[in-house]
């Protein structure tokens, strides 16, 4: 029993001693590492001046490598402290020299709170993202890590062509669509310090103006991307009416100054998948879906002329019919 009690006491003593040693030497090691760090622009430091608590606080070193202590009530202004290139210990000595002219107790402690983004150790992202800017590089950093820092892509971002500028290498383009939706991680490349990523905006597709009339749900003028085909256009106007004669759909088009009427059989396109009927729509086309198959094209043109929907060029076509 005594041996067991002695053993327990000894174990407790060893644990306490180990904790004390770790605390003391850990603090010394941390202090040693801190004082080996050279301060630079963007670093945040903690300054402690016991004689005047108003000076104690955290300060950001500006792009010129300087920071300023606040002006106290007496109007004492120490000016800028140039600490870039100094260790925290050397920065403390610099502050001591300045405040020693005014305070008997000039003890100062400077510690590094956080490192800023150093030249050559950053990765920059610009363009159509929610949080563009420069980010600190870390060992093993990949594009997905960078994506978490720069936030989401904006709606107009062209994620199929993310431009990578790396040193003197040729511009490289990354398609990160698969990375975003989790289907392809090949674009999750390893990032290198000094990389620049440019996310351009998508070039909007050229829009063409088309007038859709007749027996459709939502007739009127619509603007669709260049290359739109007839079936897509009809879908844009919410489809044909129930009793529409879709087999007699007409496309009225001006070709070299002359009016041309193109007949398209939407019924064959829908029922028989006859893709020949899926005509590519052109800018300025007028698409007419008649209510029944007995409607004559000449009466259609005449009605459109009366409504000033089409140019007088269709008058020739009306006369010929």
C-alpha positions, 0 to 999 in steps of 0.5 A, spaced: 500 500 500 505 504 501 509 503 495 503 504 491 502 511 494 509 512 493 508 511 486 502 515 485 506 521 489 512 520 484 508 520 478 504 526 480 511 530 481 513 528 475 507 530 471 508 537 474 515 537 473 514 536 466 508 541 465 513 546 468 518 544 464 514 544 458 511 551 460 518 554 461 522 552 455 516 552 451 515 559 452 522 560 451 522 557 445 516 561 442 520 567 444 526 565 441 522 563 434 518 570 435 525 574 435 528 570 429 522 573 425 523 579 421 517 584 421 514 586 414 509 590 411 502 587 413 504 584 420 500 585 426 504 586 432 502 587 440 506 592 443 506 593 451 508 599 455 506 598 462 508 606 464 502 608 459 497 603 458 494 607 452 500 605 448 499 598 449 495 594 444 495 591 437 498 595 431 498 593 423 505 595 420 503 599 413 506 598 406 512 603 408 514 598 414 511 603 419 506 604 425 504 609 429 503 610 437 496 614 439 497 621 441 495 621 448 492 627 452 498 631 453 499 631 445 505 627 445 507 624 438 512 620 437 511 619 430 512 613 425 516 607 428 520 604 422 520 597 424 520 593 417 526 588 417 527 588 425 526 583 429 520 584 435 526 584 440 529 590 435 523 593 434 522 594 442 529 597 443 527 602 438 521 604 441 524 604 448 529 609 445 524 614 443 519 613 449 525 614 454 526 621 453 519 622 456 518 616 461 523 614 466 520 607 466 521 605 458 520 598 458 517 595 452 515 588 449 513 587 442 510 580 440 508 578 433 501 577 432 500 575 425 504 575 419 502 579 413 502 577 406 509 578 403 512 579 396 513 573 393 509 569 398 502 570 396 497 568 390 493 573 387 486 572 384 482 578 380 476 578 376 469 575 377 469 573 384 466 575 391 473 576 394 478 578 389 485 580 392 492 577 394 492 571 399 498 568 403 501 562 400 502 555 404 506 549 403 502 544 399 496 549 397 492 547 391 486 551 387 481 548 391 484 551 397 485 558 394 477 557 392 475 557 399 479 564 400 477 568 394 469 566 396 464 564 390 464 565 383 460 571 380 454 569 376 458 572 370 464 568 371 467 564 365 469 558 369 471 554 363 477 559 362 481 561 368 487 564 366 493 562 370 499 567 370 506 564 372 512 567 372 515 567 365 511 561 363 505 561 357 498 563 360 495 557 362 487 556 362 484 552 367 477 549 366 474 548 373 467 547 372 468 539 374 472 542 380 466 546 382 460 541 381 465 535 384 465 531 378 473 532 375 478 534 380 484 534 375 484 542 375 485 542 382 492 543 381 498 545 386 498 553 387 505 556 387 507 563 390 507 568 385 501 565 381 496 570 378 489 567 377 484 572 372 477 570 372 474 573 366 467 575 365 463 571 360 462 574 353 454 574 353 451 571 347 449 575 341 442 576 341 437 577 335 430 580 335 424 575 333 417 576 332 412 570 334 405 571 332 399 567 332 397 561 336 402 561 341 401 562 349 405 568 349 406 572 342 410 578 341 417 580 340 423 576 344 430 576 344 434 570 343 441 568 343 444 567 336 443 560 333 437 559 336 432 554 333 425 554 331 423 549 337 427 553 342 424 559 340 417 556 341 419 554 347 421 561 349 413 563 348 411 558 352 409 553 346 403 553 341 396 553 343 392 547 344 389 547 337 394 551 333 396 548 326 403 547 328 404 543 321 403 549 317 408 554 321 411 560 317 417 563 318 418 570 314 425 572 312 428 578 308 434 575 304 438 580 300 432 585 300 427 580 298 421 577 302 422 569 303 417 565 306 419 558 309 415 553 311 416 549 317 412 543 320 413 543 327 408 537 328 413 532 324 419 535 328 415 534 335 412 527 333 417 524 328 423 528 330 424 530 323 430 535 325 430 538 318 424 542 320 428 545 326 430 551 322 435 556 325 432 562 326 435 569 324 435 576 326 429 580 324 425 573 323 417 573 324 414 566 326 407 565 325 403 559 328 396 559 324 390 557 328 388 552 323 391 549 316 386 553 312 390 560 313 393 563 307 400 566 307 397 572 303 392 574 308 398 573 314 402 578 310 396 583 309 395 583 316 402 584 318 403 590 313 396 593 316 399 592 323 406 595 321 409 589 324 413 588 317 417 592 312 413 594 306 418 589 302 413 584 304 408 588 299 411 585 293 410 578 296 403 580 298 401 582 291 404 576 288 400 571 292 
